[in-house]
């Protein structure tokens, strides 16, 4: 008996990935096992870079050394994050091909960022020994990545029919969903823009109506005050004229 599952549109792709993993992951065991060492090596590089970054933040390294090392450490973290970001649990052929290509490029750049670390020399200390250990870990881990990439490519070629099928499923379902979500977000932004414009127009009409009301209320009042002021001035002048003879007497 089939069970009906109700999903928000934004949850569909995560649900689809979970179903693909449930159905196809057992058939991709060898490929996923070949993927693990590569991902683990990249994560190891990131972890070591974070440790060195913490040493710099806590000023455990010489200030000049910290300034020289920090750009390389930041680059290593950024390169690993870029290579492993948005990686699906059950990857398809195109995703893995792109990942291998990115990983190769990242490996070359990682090597360029590790080389300057080898040239840094510190006075003998516990922290200097720790930094030296971290650099050796970098070098050892970087040496494992090309082998892991070759092994992954061999497994990917063997699993090409299935991984390409996964890509076709994603192309058929996930990509239209992403397009629909983008269109929906665009419509929401358009609706918000229209509502904001209408609100501004309504507020402007309200302000103009209030100004007209104030003029309608205040102008007659001012006119009456001016008339009364004129009458008072005239009455004062008349009384003054009447009293003038008595004042002279």
GUMARBA-808964 format. One line per 2 residues: number of its first residue (from 1); their letters; for each residue x, y, z of N, C-alpha, C, O. Coordinates in pm, whole numbers. Example, Ala and Ser with C-alpha at 12.3 -4.5 7.8 and 13.67 -1.06 7.14 Angstrom:
BEGIN
1) as) 1319 -569 780 1230 -450 780 1320 -330 780 1424 -332 846 | 1285 -225 708 1367 -106 714 1290 3 787 1341 114 804
END
This chain:
BEGIN
1) xx) 84 -120 0 0 0 0 88 125 0 178 138 83 | 62 215 -91 142 335 -104 96 440 -3 -22 453 26
3) xx) 194 514 50 166 621 146 183 756 78 285 780 12 | 87 841 93 94 975 34 174 1067 126 145 1078 245
5) xx) 275 1132 70 360 1223 147 337 1366 98 353 1396 -20 | 300 1452 192 281 1593 159 408 1670 190 462 1660 301
7) xx) 456 1747 93 582 1820 109 563 1965 68 485 1998 -21 | 639 2052 136 653 2188 85 746 2183 -37 833 2097 -46
9) xx) 726 2274 -128 807 2274 -249 956 2287 -216 1040 2226 -283 | 988 2366 -113 1128 2386 -76 1192 2261 -16 1314 2252 -9
11) xx) 1110 2164 28 1162 2041 89 1177 1928 -11 1230 1822 22 | 1130 1949 -135 1123 1838 -230 1260 1782 -264 1278 1660 -265
13) xx) 1358 1868 -292 1489 1818 -335 1557 1738 -225 1621 1636 -253 | 1545 1781 -98 1601 1703 12 1531 1567 23 1595 1465 47
15) xx) 1400 1568 4 1324 1442 8 1369 1351 -107 1385 1230 -88 | 1388 1409 -226 1430 1329 -341 1567 1267 -317 1589 1149 -347
17) xx) 1662 1345 -263 1795 1292 -233 1786 1175 -134 1855 1074 -149 | 1701 1191 -32 1685 1084 67 1631 957 2 1676 847 35
19) xx) 1536 971 -89 1480 853 -158 1584 790 -250 1592 667 -261 | 1664 873 -318 1767 819 -407 1873 743 -327 1920 638 -371
21) xx) 1909 797 -211 2005 728 -125 1949 594 -80 2017 492 -84 | 1824 596 -39 1759 474 10 1756 366 -98 1775 248 -69
23) xx) 1733 406 -223 1718 308 -330 1850 269 -395 1871 152 -426 | 1941 367 -415 2058 341 -498 2190 332 -423 2287 279 -477
25) xx) 2198 382 -301 2324 379 -227 2381 239 -215 2502 221 -230 | 2298 135 -188 2355 -1 -180 2424 -44 -308 2517 -125 -304
27) xx) 2381 9 -422 2442 -28 -550 2568 53 -578 2644 22 -670 | 2591 157 -497 2706 245 -518 2807 233 -405 2887 324 -382
29) xx) 2803 122 -334 2890 106 -217 3037 124 -253 3109 195 -183 | 3082 61 -362 3224 68 -400 3262 213 -432 3368 261 -391
31) xx) 3175 281 -508 3204 420 -545 3209 510 -422 3298 594 -409 | 3113 492 -332 3109 576 -211 3228 546 -120 3278 636 -52
33) xx) 3272 421 -118 3390 386 -37 3516 452 -94 3604 493 -19 | 3525 463 -227 3638 530 -289 3633 682 -265 3735 750 -266
35) xx) 3513 731 -245 3496 875 -222 3538 914 -80 3588 1025 -59 | 3517 825 15 3543 857 156 3686 902 184 3704 1003 251
37) xx) 3790 831 135 3928 874 165 3959 1014 113 4032 1090 177 | 3903 1048 -3 3929 1180 -60 3864 1288 25 3927 1389 57
39) xx) 3739 1267 62 3669 1365 146 3737 1375 282 3751 1484 338 | 3780 1259 336 3848 1259 466 3980 1336 459 4014 1408 553
41) xx) 4053 1322 348 4180 1394 333 4156 1545 327 4228 1623 390 | 4055 1585 252 4023 1728 245 3980 1782 381 4018 1893 420
43) xx) 3901 1703 452 3856 1747 584 3973 1755 681 3977 1843 767 | 4069 1663 668 4189 1667 752 4267 1795 728 4313 1860 823
45) xx) 4283 1833 601 4353 1957 569 4283 2076 632 4348 2166 686 | 4151 2076 626 4075 2188 684 4091 2192 836 4110 2299 894
47) xx) 4084 2076 899 4096 2070 1045 4232 2122 1092 4241 2197 1189 | 4337 2081 1020 4472 2127 1056 4483 2278 1035 4544 2348 1116
49) xx) 4425 2328 925 4430 2471 899 4358 2548 1009 4403 2655 1051 | 4246 2495 1054 4172 2560 1163 4255 2562 1291 4254 2662 1364
51) xx) 4327 2454 1319 4414 2448 1438 4524 2554 1430 4552 2622 1528 | 4585 2568 1313 4690 2669 1298 4629 2809 1311 4689 2898 1370
53) xx) 4509 2827 1254 4441 2955 1268 4415 2990 1413 4426 3106 1452 | 4380 2889 1493 4358 2912 1636 4490 2953 1705 4490 3039 1793
55) xx) 4600 2891 1664 4730 2928 1721 4762 3073 1690 4817 3145 1774 | 4729 3117 1567 4756 3256 1529 4668 3350 1610 4715 3453 1659
57) xx) 4540 3315 1625 4446 3401 1699 4488 3415 1845 4474 3522 1905 | 4538 3306 1902 4580 3308 2042 4723 3357 2060 4778 3354 2171
59) xx) 4784 3403 1949 4918 3461 1952 5022 3365 2008 5113 3404 2082 | 5005 3236 1971 5103 3136 2013 5223 3132 1919 5326 3072 1949
61) xx) 5206 3198 1803 5316 3205 1707 5375 3345 1707 5310 3442 1747 | 5498 3354 1662 5562 3485 1647 5475 3573 1555 5419 3525 1457
63) xx) 5465 3702 1589 5375 3792 1516 5407 3796 1367 5316 3790 1284 | 5533 3805 1332 5572 3810 1190 5536 3679 1121 5491 3678 1006
65) xx) 5558 3568 1191 5523 3437 1135 5372 3426 1116 5326 3374 1014 | 5296 3474 1214 5150 3469 1205 5098 3545 1085 5009 3498 1015
67) xx) 5156 3664 1062 5113 3744 946 5146 3673 815 5070 3683 719 | 5257 3604 811 5298 3536 688 5215 3410 663 5187 3375 548
69) xx) 5176 3343 771 5108 3214 759 4957 3230 737 4896 3150 667 | 4899 3331 797 4752 3344 797 4689 3344 658 4589 3275 639
71) xx) 4742 3418 558 4680 3412 425 4677 3272 367 4578 3233 304 | 4783 3196 388 4787 3058 337 4682 2972 406 4615 2891 341
73) xx) 4667 2989 537 4570 2911 613 4428 2946 568 4345 2856 549 | 4400 3074 551 4267 3116 504 4239 3059 365 4126 3018 336
75) xx) 4339 3056 279 4321 3001 144 4291 2852 148 4207 2803 74 | 4361 2780 236 4338 2636 247 4195 2606 289 4129 2520 231
77) xx) 4146 2678 390 4009 2657 437 3909 2690 325 3813 2616 304 | 3933 2799 255 3842 2840 147 3842 2736 34 3736 2704 -20
79) xx) 3959 2684 -3 3968 2587 -112 3896 2457 -77 3826 2400 -161 | 3911 2410 46 3844 2287 88 3693 2308 90 3617 2223 43
81) xx) 3649 2420 144 3505 2449 150 3445 2457 10 3334 2409 -13 | 3517 2518 -83 3467 2531 -220 3457 2395 -288 3364 2371 -366
83) xx) 3551 2306 -259 3552 2175 -324 3442 2084 -270 3392 1999 -344 | 3404 2101 -145 3311 2007 -82 3172 2066 -57 3087 1999 1
85) xx) 3148 2188 -100 3018 2252 -73 2909 2192 -162 2935 2153 -276 | 2787 2187 -108 2668 2142 -182 2689 2006 -246 2655 1986 -363
87) xx) 2746 1913 -171 2771 1780 -226 2657 1687 -184 2637 1666 -65 | 2581 1630 -281 2466 1546 -246 2508 1414 -182 2618 1365 -203
89) xx) 2416 1358 -103 2447 1232 -34 2461 1116 -133 2538 1023 -109 | 2388 1123 -244 2396 1019 -347 2433 1086 -479 2344 1117 -559
91) xx) 2562 1110 -503 2603 1194 -617 2583 1126 -751 2597 1004 -764 | 2550 1207 -852 2535 1155 -988 2666 1173 -1065 2764 1226 -1013
93) xx) 2665 1129 -1190 2787 1127 -1270 2845 1268 -1290 2963 1291 -1265 | 2761 1361 -1335 2811 1496 -1363 2864 1563 -1236 2963 1635 -1240
95) xx) 2796 1539 -1123 2842 1598 -997 2979 1544 -959 3066 1620 -916 | 2999 1414 -975 3128 1354 -940 3239 1398 -1035 3352 1421 -993
97) xx) 3206 1409 -1163 3306 1456 -1260 3349 1598 -1225 3468 1630 -1226 | 3252 1683 -1193 3284 1820 -1154 3363 1823 -1024 3454 1904 -1008
99) xx) 3328 1733 -931 3399 1727 -803 3545 1687 -824 3635 1746 -765 | 3568 1586 -907 3706 1541 -934 3787 1653 -998 3902 1676 -962
101) xx) 3725 1723 -1094 3795 1834 -1160 3828 1944 -1060 3940 1996 -1060 | 3731 1979 -975 3755 2083 -875 3861 2038 -775 3946 2118 -733
103) xx) 3856 1911 -736 3951 1858 -638 4094 1861 -694 4189 1891 -621 | 4109 1831 -823 4243 1836 -884 4297 1980 -883 4412 2004 -847
105) xx) 4213 2073 -924 4255 2214 -924 4286 2260 -782 4386 2328 -757 | 4199 2222 -688 4219 2262 -548 4347 2201 -493 4417 2265 -414
107) xx) 4379 2077 -534 4502 2013 -486 4624 2093 -529 4715 2114 -449 | 4625 2137 -654 4739 2216 -702 4752 2346 -623 4863 2387 -586
109) xx) 4639 2411 -597 4642 2537 -521 4677 2513 -375 4745 2595 -313 | 4632 2401 -320 4666 2368 -182 4817 2349 -166 4877 2394 -69
111) xx) 4876 2282 -264 5022 2262 -259 5094 2397 -260 5190 2418 -186 | 5047 2489 -344 5109 2622 -351 5096 2697 -219 5183 2777 -185
113) xx) 4990 2670 -145 4972 2739 -17 5044 2671 98 5070 2734 201 | 5078 2544 82 5151 2473 188 5302 2498 176 5372 2501 278
115) xx) 5351 2516 55 5495 2537 35 5550 2653 118 5655 2637 180 | 5482 2769 124 5536 2878 207 5543 2842 356 5627 2894 429
117) xx) 5456 2752 400 5458 2714 542 5586 2640 577 5634 2648 690 | 5641 2567 479 5764 2492 505 5884 2583 526 5979 2547 594
119) xx) 5877 2703 466 5992 2794 475 5992 2876 603 6091 2943 633 | 5882 2872 679 5876 2949 802 5958 2882 911 5941 2763 939
121) xx) 6048 2957 972 6131 2905 1080 6101 2983 1207 6087 3105 1205 | 6092 2910 1319 6063 2971 1448 6170 2930 1548 6234 2826 1532
123) xx) 6190 3011 1650 6280 2968 1758 6228 2839 1820 6108 2812 1820 | 6319 2760 1872 6280 2634 1933 6178 2658 2044 6205 2730 2139
125) xx) 6061 2596 2029 5957 2607 2132 5853 2500 2107 5854 2433 2004 | 5764 2485 2203 5657 2386 2190 5568 2419 2070 5528 2329 1996
127) xx) 5537 2548 2052 5449 2588 1943 5517 2572 1808 5452 2538 1709 | 5648 2595 1803 5721 2576 1677 5718 2429 1637 5702 2397 1519
129) xx) 5734 2340 1734 5729 2196 1706 5589 2156 1660 5574 2072 1571 | 5488 2216 1721 5349 2186 1684 5320 2230 1540 5257 2158 1464
131) xx) 5368 2352 1505 5349 2400 1368 5421 2310 1269 5369 2281 1161 | 5540 2266 1305 5616 2175 1217 5540 2043 1197 5539 1988 1087
133) xx) 5477 1994 1303 5397 1871 1293 5278 1891 1201 5244 1804 1120 | 5214 2007 1214 5099 2036 1129 5140 2043 983 5069 1991 896
135) xx) 5254 2105 954 5301 2115 815 5329 1976 759 5297 1948 643 | 5390 1889 840 5415 1751 795 5283 1679 766 5275 1600 672
137) xx) 5181 1706 847 5049 1647 822 4992 1696 690 4934 1620 614 | 5010 1826 664 4967 1881 536 5032 1805 420 4964 1761 328
139) xx) 5162 1791 427 5237 1729 317 5195 1583 297 5175 1538 184 | 5181 1510 407 5140 1369 398 5000 1356 339 4976 1271 253
141) xx) 4909 1440 386 4770 1434 339 4760 1473 193 4687 1410 117 | 4833 1576 152 4832 1618 11 4885 1507 -79 4841 1493 -193
143) xx) 4979 1429 -29 5034 1318 -107 4933 1207 -130 4945 1132 -227 | 4832 1195 -42 4732 1090 -58 4621 1129 -156 4551 1042 -207
145) xx) 4604 1258 -182 4490 1303 -262 4498 1257 -408 4397 1209 -459 | 4613 1267 -479 4616 1220 -618 4580 1072 -631 4510 1033 -725
147) xx) 4628 990 -538 4595 846 -542 4445 826 -521 4383 744 -588 | 4388 900 -427 4244 889 -400 4162 935 -521 4057 877 -550
149) xx) 4209 1037 -591 4138 1085 -709 4140 981 -821 4038 958 -886 | 4255 919 -843 4264 815 -947 4173 697 -914 4106 643 -1002
151) xx) 4172 658 -789 4087 546 -746 3940 581 -764 3860 497 -807 | 3904 704 -731 3765 748 -747 3725 750 -894 3613 710 -928
153) xx) 3813 797 -981 3782 803 -1124 3759 662 -1181 3670 642 -1263 | 3839 565 -1137 3821 427 -1184 3685 374 -1140 3614 311 -1218
155) xx) 3649 398 -1015 3519 352 -965 3404 425 -1035 3299 366 -1060 | 3425 551 -1067 3321 629 -1134 3297 576 -1275 3183 568 -1320
157) xx) 3404 540 -1345 3388 484 -1479 3312 353 -1475 3232 323 -1564 | 3337 273 -1370 3265 146 -1358 3118 164 -1324 3035 81 -1360
159) xx) 3086 272 -1254 2947 297 -1213 2880 403 -1299 2777 458 -1261 | 2938 431 -1416 2886 538 -1500 2738 522 -1538 2663 619 -1529
161) xx) 2693 401 -1579 2551 389 -1618 2455 427 -1505 2356 496 -1528 | 2485 380 -1384 2394 409 -1272 2402 555 -1231 2299 617 -1206
163) xx) 2522 610 -1224 2535 751 -1182 2475 845 -1287 2422 951 -1253 | 2483 807 -1415 2419 888 -1518 2267 880 -1507 2197 978 -1533
165) xx) 2217 763 -1468 2073 749 -1445 2028 840 -1330 1922 903 -1337 | 2108 846 -1226 2076 937 -1115 2072 1081 -1163 1985 1159 -1123
167) xx) 2166 1116 -1249 2168 1251 -1304 2042 1281 -1385 1989 1392 -1380 | 1996 1182 -1461 1874 1201 -1540 1752 1220 -1448 1664 1300 -1479
169) xx) 1748 1146 -1337 1637 1163 -1242 1638 1303 -1181 1534 1367 -1168 | 1757 1349 -1144 1767 1484 -1089 1729 1589 -1195 1662 1688 -1165
171) xx) 1775 1565 -1317 1742 1658 -1425 1592 1664 -1447 1537 1769 -1479 | 1527 1551 -1431 1383 1542 -1459 1299 1604 -1347 1196 1666 -1374
173) xx) 1344 1587 -1222 1260 1629 -1109 1319 1748 -1031 1250 1847 -1007 | 1446 1737 -993 1503 1838 -903 1523 1972 -973 1493 2077 -916
175) xx) 1573 1970 -1095 1601 2096 -1165 1474 2177 -1193 1475 2298 -1170 | 1364 2114 -1242 1240 2193 -1256 1190 2250 -1124 1134 2359 -1120
177) xx) 1212 2175 -1015 1170 2225 -884 1250 2349 -846 1193 2446 -795 | 1381 2346 -870 1463 2462 -840 1421 2582 -925 1416 2695 -876
179) xx) 1390 2556 -1054 1344 2665 -1141 1213 2724 -1090 1196 2845 -1087 | 1122 2635 -1050 992 2681 -999 1010 2762 -870 942 2862 -850
181) xx) 1101 2718 -784 1128 2793 -660 1183 2932 -690 1143 3030 -627 | 1273 2940 -786 1329 3070 -823 1221 3162 -880 1217 3281 -850
183) xx) 1132 3103 -963 1023 3183 -1019 929 3230 -907 881 3343 -908 | 903 3141 -812 815 3176 -701 875 3289 -617 806 3383 -579
185) xx) 1005 3279 -590 1072 3385 -514 1068 3516 -591 1051 3623 -532 | 1086 3508 -724 1081 3629 -805 942 3692 -799 929 3814 -790
187) xx) 837 3608 -804 700 3659 -796 674 3723 -660 609 3827 -651 | 726 3660 -554 709 3717 -420 775 3853 -409 718 3947 -353
189) xx) 896 3862 -465 965 3991 -462 889 4095 -544 881 4212 -505 | 831 4052 -659 753 4143 -741 628 4188 -666 592 4306 -668
191) xx) 561 4092 -598 442 4126 -521 476 4225 -410 403 4321 -386 | 587 4201 -342 629 4292 -236 657 4431 -293 622 4532 -231
193) xx) 720 4435 -410 750 4564 -473 621 4637 -510 610 4758 -489 | 523 4563 -567 395 4624 -605 321 4674 -482 267 4784 -481
195) xx) 319 4590 -376 251 4631 -253 317 4754 -192 249 4844 -143 | 450 4757 -195 521 4872 -140 488 4999 -220 468 5106 -163
197) xx) 483 4984 -354 451 5098 -438 308 5147 -411 283 5267 -402 | 214 5051 -397 75 5089 -369 64 5156 -233 -13 5251 -217
199) xx) 138 5108 -136 135 5169 -2 186 5312 -8 127 5403 52 | 296 5332 -82 349 5468 -94 250 5560 -162 234 5676 -122
201) xx) 183 5510 -266 84 5592 -334 -33 5624 -241 -81 5737 -239 | -79 5524 -164 -189 5547 -70 -150 5647 38 -229 5733 75
203) xx) -27 5635 87 18 5729 190 28 5870 133 -4 5967 201 | 73 5882 8 82 6013 -54 -57 6075 -70 -76 6194 -47
205) xx) -157 5991 -112 -294 6042 -124 -348 6086 11 -416 6188 22 | -317 6007 115 -362 6043 250 -301 6176 294 -370 6260 352
207) xx) -172 6193 267 -106 6318 306 -167 6438 234 -187 6544 293 | -196 6420 103 -257 6530 28 -397 6562 81 -435 6679 91
209) xx) -474 6455 116 -609 6478 169 -603 6550 304 -684 6637 333 | -507 6513 385 -493 6578 515 -457 6726 498 -508 6812 570
211) xx) -369 6754 402 -333 6894 377 -454 6975 331 -475 7088 374 | -537 6913 241 -657 6983 196 -753 7007 311 -814 7114 320
213) xx) -767 6909 400 -857 6923 516 -809 7035 608 -888 7118 654 | -678 7035 632 -624 7138 721 -645 7278 661 -677 7373 732
215) xx) -625 7288 529 -649 7418 466 -796 7457 475 -829 7573 500 | -885 7358 454 -1028 7387 459 -1073 7430 598 -1164 7511 613
217) xx) -1009 7375 701 -1046 7407 839 -979 7535 885 -1042 7619 950 | -852 7549 853 -775 7661 909 -796 7792 835 -799 7898 898
219) xx) -811 7788 704 -822 7913 629 -944 7995 669 -929 8115 690 | -1066 7936 680 -1181 8017 728 -1159 8070 868 -1199 8182 900
221) xx) -1096 7992 950 -1070 8038 1086 -977 8158 1085 -999 8256 1157 | -875 8151 1002 -784 8265 992 -854 8387 935 -832 8501 978
223) xx) -940 8361 837 -1013 8474 780 -1104 8539 884 -1111 8661 892 | -1174 8454 964 -1260 8510 1069 -1178 8589 1171 -1220 8695 1218
225) xx) -1060 8535 1205 -975 8605 1301 -930 8740 1245 -923 8839 1318 | -898 8743 1116 -856 8870 1054 -971 8970 1052 -950 9089 1077
227) xx) -1093 8921 1022 -1210 9011 1020 -1236 9067 1159 -1259 9187 1176 | -1231 8977 1261 -1253 9022 1399 -1145 9121 1443 -1173 9219 1511
229) xx) -1021 9091 1401 -913 9181 1437 -935 9319 1373 -909 9422 1436 | -983 9318 1248 -1012 9446 1182 -1125 9521 1250 -1119 9642 1268
231) xx) -1230 9445 1288 -1342 9510 1357 -1296 9567 1491 -1335 9679 1528 | -1215 9492 1563 -1163 9542 1691 -1079 9667 1671 -1089 9763 1747
233) xx) -997 9665 1569 -914 9783 1542 -1003 9903 1508 -977 10014 1553 | -1110 9880 1427 -1201 9989 1391 -1277 10042 1511 -1295 10163 1526
235) xx) -1323 9948 1598 -1396 9990 1717 -1305 10068 1810 -1346 10168 1870 | -1180 10022 1823 -1086 10093 1909 -1060 10233 1856 -1051 10329 1933
237) xx) -1048 10245 1725 -1026 10376 1664 -1146 10468 1686 -1129 10586 1715 | -1269 10412 1672 -1391 10493 1692 -1403 10541 1835 -1435 10657 1860
239) xx) -1377 10452 1930 -1384 10490 2071 -1280 10596 2102 -1306 10690 2177 | -1164 10581 2044 -1058 10680 2066 -1099 10816 2014 -1074 10918 2077
241) xx) -1163 10816 1896 -1208 10942 1837 -1316 11007 1922 -1319 11129 1937 | -1407 10924 1979 -1515 10977 2062 -1460 11036 2191 -1511 11136 2240
243) xx) -1357 10975 2246 -1302 11021 2373 -1200 11132 2358 -1156 11190 2458 | -1163 11163 2238 -1056 11261 2217 -1092 11398 2272 -1006 11460 2334
245) xx) -1217 11452 2254 -1248 11585 2307 -1237 11589 2459 -1188 11686 2517 | -1284 11483 2522 -1278 11480 2668 -1135 11472 2718 -1100 11529 2822
247) xx) -1055 11404 2646 -915 11392 2687 -848 11529 2677 -769 11566 2764 | -879 11606 2571 -818 11740 2555 -868 11835 2663 -793 11919 2713
249) x) -997 11821 2697 -1051 11909 2803 -983 11878 2935 -1014 11941 3036
END
